[in-house]
């Protein structure tokens, strides 16, 4: 087990509080389903009735364009400042792919009358792109959208999201917990064990090892090995549908951002803490999220909703306090092979230590009042675990690695 897994967020704290988002005026009341920014100033959102809105000033003002009255656009992606793609479908339920070569001023159809509606588009480079959609449909271009060929997914499941590391390796998610993997550019697809039957709306990898997929009923999956295996995170969050995940990778850390039903926002910060809250004043479903860097991000949703944050979505009440007090809790050694010592001056009468696997399975549960406690972990398999220290005020969390001798 490599230490690189520590770069991903594994623990979770849940406090409702204040998230700093600003409501922007999109100029449209149509549902917006996807958002993408090419730099700090220029961004695009697409949605129902062929709606495309564009900003050139970081979201202060948005210009409305349209590509057709009956077209529902589900996804937008840009390969550079000028070249972008939007996919969706029309009233007769056939798929359409649009392309712009002038930064969204004009959009032209590059593929239409396709049998299935597209839900997601992704380009690993300027020439090679993939579009996925209803009934297992996957299409690919090798020449920047001029021609598209149909790939055989081998399934008849609705697909919602695609992510590609390069022109060969990528992942697609969809209904019934579907995760498909290809290592040869879509010629062959392998169905992965996801551990859930919930619809997976979105998948994203901040780096080559760590990935996240999100879906209905609060489903969050993570992988620490580049998608070879997936784990269902069992976290204390509302069972709202989670529609979109975006993540930022910096030199030292990964930051993950998730949006969904009823204005829910979930964040994983650089202290490996998951935190959720409902954005104040937002009851609409949020359909897509995109962060330019770890602080500046946008989310779009129903009824033309566009929100912007400049501080990573804000910090909820209690999160800073927890960070400070949590620093007084030490666990060692880490990684550990047979015994783990917890040094916590905050422990008092009726405090409790609980040990969980990455899948959320409780493996140990014991009361303690000692400031220093040692537990036996020799029987546990190698892997990542998190320790919950339940005190009178609120719980604290630490992650550690079990690694054999």
Backbone torsions as a table, in degrees:
resi	resn	phi	psi	omega
1	UNK	NA	115.4	-175.8
2	UNK	-82.7	152.4	-178.9
3	UNK	-67.5	-13.2	-178.8
4	UNK	-60.1	-22.9	179.4
5	UNK	-63.9	-20.2	178.3
6	UNK	-71.0	-13.0	-179.9
7	UNK	-74.7	-9.1	-178.7
8	UNK	-107.0	155.2	-173.6
9	UNK	-83.0	123.4	-173.0
10	UNK	-123.6	-21.9	-179.2
11	UNK	-101.2	173.5	-169.7
12	UNK	-147.2	132.9	170.9
13	UNK	-130.3	139.0	-176.1
14	UNK	-124.3	111.9	172.5
15	UNK	-136.2	133.0	174.1
16	UNK	-78.8	140.7	-176.8
17	UNK	-171.5	-152.4	-171.9
18	UNK	-103.4	120.7	177.4
19	UNK	-109.3	133.7	-173.1
20	UNK	-93.2	96.0	176.4
21	UNK	-126.9	146.2	177.3
22	UNK	-112.4	130.4	176.8
23	UNK	-79.5	126.4	178.6
24	UNK	-105.3	154.3	-179.9
25	UNK	-93.9	111.5	179.7
26	UNK	-81.1	-19.9	-176.5
27	UNK	81.3	3.5	-178.3
28	UNK	-132.6	150.6	174.1
29	UNK	-106.9	3.9	177.6
30	UNK	-75.8	147.3	177.8
31	UNK	-61.0	132.1	176.1
32	UNK	-103.2	134.1	-169.3
33	UNK	-117.3	-11.9	-178.6
34	UNK	-156.6	145.4	179.7
35	UNK	-136.7	143.7	-179.8
36	UNK	-151.1	136.3	177.1
37	UNK	-118.8	136.6	178.1
38	UNK	-91.9	-22.1	173.3
39	UNK	-161.9	-170.3	-174.0
40	UNK	-66.9	-19.7	-177.3
41	UNK	-104.5	-35.6	-168.2
42	UNK	-104.5	122.8	-179.1
43	UNK	-146.6	163.3	-176.2
44	UNK	-140.1	145.7	171.9
45	UNK	-136.0	142.9	-178.9
46	UNK	-128.2	159.2	-178.3
47	UNK	-170.3	-149.3	-173.5
48	UNK	-69.8	157.9	179.1
49	UNK	55.6	36.5	176.2
50	UNK	67.3	20.2	-175.5
51	UNK	-70.8	132.0	169.6
52	UNK	-133.4	125.6	175.1
53	UNK	-118.4	145.4	-173.8
54	UNK	-133.1	140.7	173.1
55	UNK	-124.1	145.1	176.1
56	UNK	-121.5	7.6	-177.3
57	UNK	-134.2	38.5	177.0
58	UNK	68.8	26.5	174.9
59	UNK	95.6	-3.0	179.9
60	UNK	-62.3	-44.8	177.0
61	UNK	-128.9	148.1	179.1
62	UNK	-127.9	137.5	177.6
63	UNK	-105.2	131.1	-178.1
64	UNK	-93.3	132.2	168.9
65	UNK	-129.1	175.2	179.9
66	UNK	-151.8	147.4	178.9
67	UNK	-114.2	3.5	179.2
68	UNK	158.1	145.3	-171.5
69	UNK	-75.2	-25.7	-174.6
70	UNK	-111.2	11.6	-174.1
71	UNK	-96.9	130.2	175.0
72	UNK	-102.1	116.6	-179.5
73	UNK	-95.8	125.7	-174.4
74	UNK	-102.7	-24.2	-171.5
75	UNK	-152.5	143.6	176.4
76	UNK	-133.8	141.8	-177.9
77	UNK	-150.3	136.7	177.8
78	UNK	-117.4	138.7	177.4
79	UNK	-94.7	-20.1	172.9
80	UNK	-158.7	-171.6	-174.0
81	UNK	-62.9	-27.5	-174.8
82	UNK	-106.0	-30.5	-170.4
83	UNK	-102.1	122.6	-179.4
84	UNK	-145.1	165.6	-177.2
85	UNK	-135.2	143.3	174.2
86	UNK	-132.2	135.8	-177.3
87	UNK	-127.5	155.3	179.3
88	UNK	178.0	-140.0	-179.5
89	UNK	-163.6	167.9	-178.0
90	UNK	-110.9	-173.8	-173.8
91	UNK	-63.6	-27.5	179.5
92	UNK	-84.7	7.6	173.8
93	UNK	71.6	27.6	176.1
94	UNK	-106.8	149.5	-174.7
95	UNK	-81.7	149.6	-179.6
96	UNK	-138.8	141.1	174.8
97	UNK	-124.6	126.8	177.9
98	UNK	-109.4	154.4	177.0
99	UNK	-137.6	142.3	170.7
100	UNK	-121.2	142.0	176.9
101	UNK	-119.3	6.2	-177.9
102	UNK	-131.4	42.1	176.1
103	UNK	59.7	37.8	172.3
104	UNK	86.9	6.4	177.1
105	UNK	-70.9	-44.4	178.7
106	UNK	-127.7	143.9	177.9
107	UNK	-126.5	133.7	179.3
108	UNK	-123.2	150.6	178.1
109	UNK	-77.8	126.9	175.6
110	UNK	-110.9	-12.5	173.8
111	UNK	-159.1	132.2	178.2
112	UNK	-152.7	179.3	-176.7
113	UNK	55.7	31.7	176.0
114	UNK	-85.3	147.3	-167.7
115	UNK	-65.5	-23.5	-175.7
116	UNK	-128.0	149.6	179.2
117	UNK	-74.5	138.2	178.3
118	UNK	-89.6	143.3	-179.5
119	UNK	-114.1	-19.1	-175.8
120	UNK	-153.5	146.0	175.9
121	UNK	-134.0	139.1	-178.8
122	UNK	-148.4	133.6	177.9
123	UNK	-119.3	114.9	175.1
124	UNK	-74.8	-20.2	171.6
125	UNK	-149.2	-175.3	-172.2
126	UNK	-66.9	-26.8	-174.7
127	UNK	-102.1	-36.3	-172.5
128	UNK	-98.4	126.1	-179.3
129	UNK	-143.0	159.9	-179.0
130	UNK	-132.2	139.6	173.4
131	UNK	-125.5	132.9	-178.2
132	UNK	-126.1	156.6	-177.3
133	UNK	-168.6	-147.6	-170.4
134	UNK	-68.3	146.6	175.3
135	UNK	57.3	38.3	174.1
136	UNK	74.3	15.5	-176.3
137	UNK	-73.5	131.5	175.2
138	UNK	-137.3	129.4	176.2
139	UNK	-126.8	156.3	-173.9
140	UNK	-138.8	143.1	172.6
141	UNK	-123.1	144.8	176.4
142	UNK	-114.9	0.5	-175.6
143	UNK	-135.0	47.6	174.3
144	UNK	58.1	37.2	172.3
145	UNK	91.8	-2.1	-179.5
146	UNK	-67.1	-37.4	177.9
147	UNK	-134.7	144.3	179.9
148	UNK	-128.4	137.9	177.4
149	UNK	-119.4	148.7	179.9
150	UNK	-84.5	132.1	175.2
151	UNK	-103.4	151.7	-179.2
152	UNK	-94.6	108.0	179.7
153	UNK	-79.7	-24.5	-179.9
154	UNK	82.8	5.2	-179.8
155	UNK	-134.6	165.1	177.1
156	UNK	-119.5	40.0	-177.4
157	UNK	-103.2	142.6	176.5
158	UNK	-67.3	128.2	-179.2
159	UNK	-106.1	141.0	-170.5
160	UNK	-121.3	-21.8	-172.0
161	UNK	-151.6	149.5	177.1
162	UNK	-138.3	143.6	173.3
163	UNK	-142.5	132.4	179.4
164	UNK	-126.4	131.2	173.9
165	UNK	-71.0	-40.1	-177.8
166	UNK	-155.4	-167.9	-176.2
167	UNK	-71.6	-12.6	-178.1
168	UNK	-104.8	-45.9	-171.7
169	UNK	-102.6	127.3	178.7
170	UNK	-160.1	172.1	-178.6
171	UNK	-133.2	147.8	176.6
172	UNK	-132.9	140.0	178.5
173	UNK	-125.3	161.3	-179.8
174	UNK	-173.5	-150.0	-177.2
175	UNK	-59.8	156.2	172.2
176	UNK	57.7	32.3	178.7
177	UNK	69.9	21.6	-176.2
178	UNK	-66.7	128.9	167.9
179	UNK	-131.0	118.9	176.3
180	UNK	-108.8	142.8	-179.2
181	UNK	-128.0	136.7	172.7
182	UNK	-127.0	145.1	175.7
183	UNK	-122.4	7.3	179.4
184	UNK	-133.6	40.2	173.7
185	UNK	70.3	22.4	176.3
186	UNK	96.1	-0.7	176.5
187	UNK	-62.7	-41.5	176.2
188	UNK	-128.7	147.2	179.2
189	UNK	-127.4	138.1	179.1
190	UNK	-114.1	130.5	177.1
191	UNK	-81.6	127.1	-177.3
192	UNK	-97.0	153.7	172.9
193	UNK	-79.4	116.5	-177.3
194	UNK	-98.9	-24.6	-178.1
195	UNK	83.6	8.9	179.4
196	UNK	-146.3	155.6	172.3
197	UNK	-108.9	4.5	178.7
198	UNK	-75.0	150.0	177.9
199	UNK	-63.4	131.3	178.1
200	UNK	-103.0	112.1	-172.9
201	UNK	-85.0	-26.1	-169.3
202	UNK	-154.2	145.2	177.6
203	UNK	-139.2	142.0	-179.2
204	UNK	-154.8	145.0	177.2
205	UNK	-120.8	115.2	175.0
206	UNK	-72.8	-24.6	174.4
207	UNK	-150.7	-178.2	-171.1
208	UNK	-69.5	-18.3	-178.0
209	UNK	-101.3	-40.5	-170.7
210	UNK	-100.5	130.7	178.6
211	UNK	-142.3	159.4	-180.0
212	UNK	-135.7	139.7	169.4
213	UNK	-128.0	140.0	-177.9
214	UNK	-129.2	156.0	-177.8
215	UNK	-163.4	-156.2	-174.4
216	UNK	-66.8	155.1	175.6
217	UNK	57.1	39.3	175.4
218	UNK	71.6	19.9	-176.9
219	UNK	-70.3	127.1	172.8
220	UNK	-131.1	122.5	175.5
221	UNK	-110.8	146.4	174.6
222	UNK	-131.9	152.1	171.0
223	UNK	-129.3	142.1	179.5
224	UNK	-114.1	1.4	-174.9
225	UNK	-128.9	37.4	176.6
226	UNK	71.1	20.4	176.6
227	UNK	96.4	3.2	178.0
228	UNK	-67.0	-32.9	176.4
229	UNK	-142.0	151.8	-177.1
230	UNK	-128.1	144.4	179.5
231	UNK	-123.7	137.1	175.3
232	UNK	-84.6	121.7	176.0
233	UNK	-82.2	125.7	177.7
234	UNK	-99.9	99.7	-174.5
235	UNK	-122.2	155.7	-178.1
236	UNK	-84.8	71.7	178.1
237	UNK	-124.4	156.7	177.8
238	UNK	-60.8	146.9	-178.7
239	UNK	-81.8	59.7	175.7
240	UNK	-91.4	152.0	176.2
241	UNK	-70.1	128.3	179.7
242	UNK	-102.8	121.3	-167.2
243	UNK	-103.1	-22.2	-172.4
244	UNK	-154.4	141.6	176.3
245	UNK	-130.1	134.4	170.2
246	UNK	-135.9	148.9	-176.9
247	UNK	-139.9	152.6	179.7
248	UNK	-120.6	133.5	176.5
249	UNK	-110.1	124.6	173.2
250	UNK	-111.5	-176.8	-177.4
251	UNK	-57.8	-39.3	-173.1
252	UNK	-110.4	-21.0	-169.2
253	UNK	-140.7	163.2	168.5
254	UNK	-114.5	143.2	176.8
255	UNK	-126.2	130.3	-178.1
256	UNK	-120.0	143.8	-177.4
257	UNK	-136.6	131.3	-176.3
258	UNK	-131.8	139.9	175.4
259	UNK	-130.5	161.7	180.0
260	UNK	-172.9	-147.2	-172.8
261	UNK	-62.7	144.4	174.2
262	UNK	60.1	28.4	176.8
263	UNK	73.7	22.5	-179.7
264	UNK	-72.9	140.8	176.7
265	UNK	-132.2	128.4	179.4
266	UNK	-122.1	133.9	-176.1
267	UNK	-130.6	141.9	172.2
268	UNK	-118.9	114.7	-173.5
269	UNK	-95.5	-176.6	-174.2
270	UNK	-76.1	-0.3	174.1
271	UNK	-99.6	16.9	176.4
272	UNK	63.1	36.6	-178.4
273	UNK	-119.5	124.6	171.3
274	UNK	-82.7	138.8	-179.0
275	UNK	-143.9	133.1	178.3
276	UNK	-126.0	152.2	170.5
277	UNK	-160.0	162.1	175.1
278	UNK	-93.7	126.7	-177.8
279	UNK	-63.3	123.6	-176.3
280	UNK	-55.7	134.1	176.0
281	UNK	79.8	1.5	-178.0
282	UNK	-114.7	110.3	176.0
283	UNK	-104.1	-10.2	-177.3
284	UNK	-71.6	155.9	172.1
285	UNK	-73.4	132.1	176.1
286	UNK	-97.9	128.2	-170.2
287	UNK	-104.2	-20.3	-174.3
288	UNK	-155.7	146.8	178.4
289	UNK	-136.6	143.2	178.4
290	UNK	-146.9	126.5	177.2
291	UNK	-111.8	129.7	178.5
292	UNK	-75.9	-40.8	172.5
293	UNK	-144.3	-172.2	-173.9
294	UNK	-66.9	-14.7	-177.2
295	UNK	-108.2	-39.8	-173.1
296	UNK	-97.3	118.8	-178.5
297	UNK	-147.4	163.6	-178.5
298	UNK	-134.6	148.4	170.7
299	UNK	-137.3	145.1	-179.8
300	UNK	-127.0	158.1	-177.0
301	UNK	-162.6	-158.1	-175.8
302	UNK	-64.6	154.7	176.7
303	UNK	59.7	34.0	175.9
304	UNK	73.9	18.2	-177.4
305	UNK	-66.3	129.2	169.3
306	UNK	-134.7	127.7	178.5
307	UNK	-123.5	149.5	178.8
308	UNK	-131.8	141.8	171.8
309	UNK	-126.2	147.4	176.3
310	UNK	-118.2	7.5	178.3
311	UNK	-135.0	40.3	175.1
312	UNK	68.4	22.6	-178.8
313	UNK	93.4	2.4	178.9
314	UNK	83.7	176.1	178.9
315	UNK	-122.3	125.0	-177.9
316	UNK	-76.0	158.3	-180.0
317	UNK	-59.3	132.6	178.0
318	UNK	96.0	-17.4	-175.4
319	UNK	-71.7	-43.4	178.0
320	UNK	-65.0	-41.8	179.0
321	UNK	-60.5	-42.3	-179.2
322	UNK	-63.1	-40.0	-179.2
323	UNK	-61.1	-42.5	-178.1
324	UNK	-68.3	-45.7	-178.8
325	UNK	-70.8	-33.8	-179.1
326	UNK	-63.7	-25.5	179.5
327	UNK	-67.5	-15.9	177.4
328	UNK	-83.9	-3.2	178.8
329	UNK	-102.3	121.1	-179.8
330	UNK	-119.1	141.0	173.1
331	UNK	-126.9	140.4	-178.5
332	UNK	-161.0	155.8	-8.8
333	UNK	-71.6	163.6	179.6
334	UNK	-148.4	104.3	9.5
335	UNK	-68.4	157.1	179.0
336	UNK	-123.6	151.7	-178.2
337	UNK	-108.1	-42.8	-176.5
338	UNK	-131.6	-32.2	179.1
339	UNK	-133.7	145.2	178.2
340	UNK	-123.8	130.0	179.5
341	UNK	-104.6	131.6	178.0
342	UNK	-111.0	120.2	178.8
343	UNK	-111.6	108.9	-171.8
344	UNK	-144.4	96.6	177.6
345	UNK	-60.3	-18.8	-178.0
346	UNK	-74.7	-13.8	-177.8
347	UNK	-64.2	141.8	-180.0
348	UNK	-143.8	-173.2	179.4
349	UNK	-58.3	135.4	178.4
350	UNK	72.1	15.2	170.1
351	UNK	-70.1	157.5	-174.7
352	UNK	-139.6	139.8	174.7
353	UNK	-107.8	128.9	177.2
354	UNK	-128.6	135.5	-179.0
355	UNK	-114.4	130.3	-176.4
356	UNK	-123.7	147.1	170.3
357	UNK	-78.3	172.5	178.9
358	UNK	-62.9	-25.8	178.9
359	UNK	-83.2	-0.4	178.8
360	UNK	89.3	10.2	178.9
361	UNK	-80.1	127.4	179.9
362	UNK	-77.7	121.6	-176.6
363	UNK	-105.6	-21.0	-178.7
364	UNK	-151.0	142.6	179.7
365	UNK	-152.0	109.5	-177.1
366	UNK	-145.5	147.5	175.4
367	UNK	-82.0	150.0	177.2
368	UNK	-158.1	149.7	174.1
369	UNK	-130.5	6.6	-177.9
370	UNK	-85.6	140.5	178.2
371	UNK	-68.2	-20.6	176.0
372	UNK	-129.8	123.1	-178.5
373	UNK	-132.3	138.0	176.5
374	UNK	-116.1	131.8	179.8
375	UNK	-119.9	150.5	-179.0
376	UNK	-89.8	119.7	179.5
377	UNK	-118.1	13.1	-173.5
378	UNK	-62.7	-27.1	-177.2
379	UNK	-85.6	-7.8	-178.1
380	UNK	-82.9	144.1	176.6
381	UNK	-67.9	157.3	176.1
382	UNK	-59.2	141.2	179.6
383	UNK	159.8	-167.9	-179.3
384	UNK	-103.8	136.4	-179.4
385	UNK	-134.9	159.3	170.3
386	UNK	-129.6	144.0	-175.0
387	UNK	-108.0	124.7	175.6
388	UNK	-100.5	125.2	177.7
389	UNK	-109.3	103.6	-172.9
390	UNK	-94.9	110.5	179.5
391	UNK	-106.8	-176.9	-177.4
392	UNK	-66.7	-32.9	-175.5
393	UNK	-83.6	-58.2	178.6
394	UNK	-166.9	164.9	-176.9
395	UNK	-77.9	155.6	172.3
396	UNK	-124.8	154.9	-172.7
397	UNK	-132.1	143.4	174.2
398	UNK	-137.9	144.5	174.7
399	UNK	-105.6	151.6	174.2
400	UNK	-151.5	164.1	179.4
401	UNK	-110.2	130.4	170.9
402	UNK	-94.9	119.8	-179.0
403	UNK	-134.9	125.8	-177.6
404	UNK	-65.7	165.1	179.4
405	UNK	-64.2	NA	NA
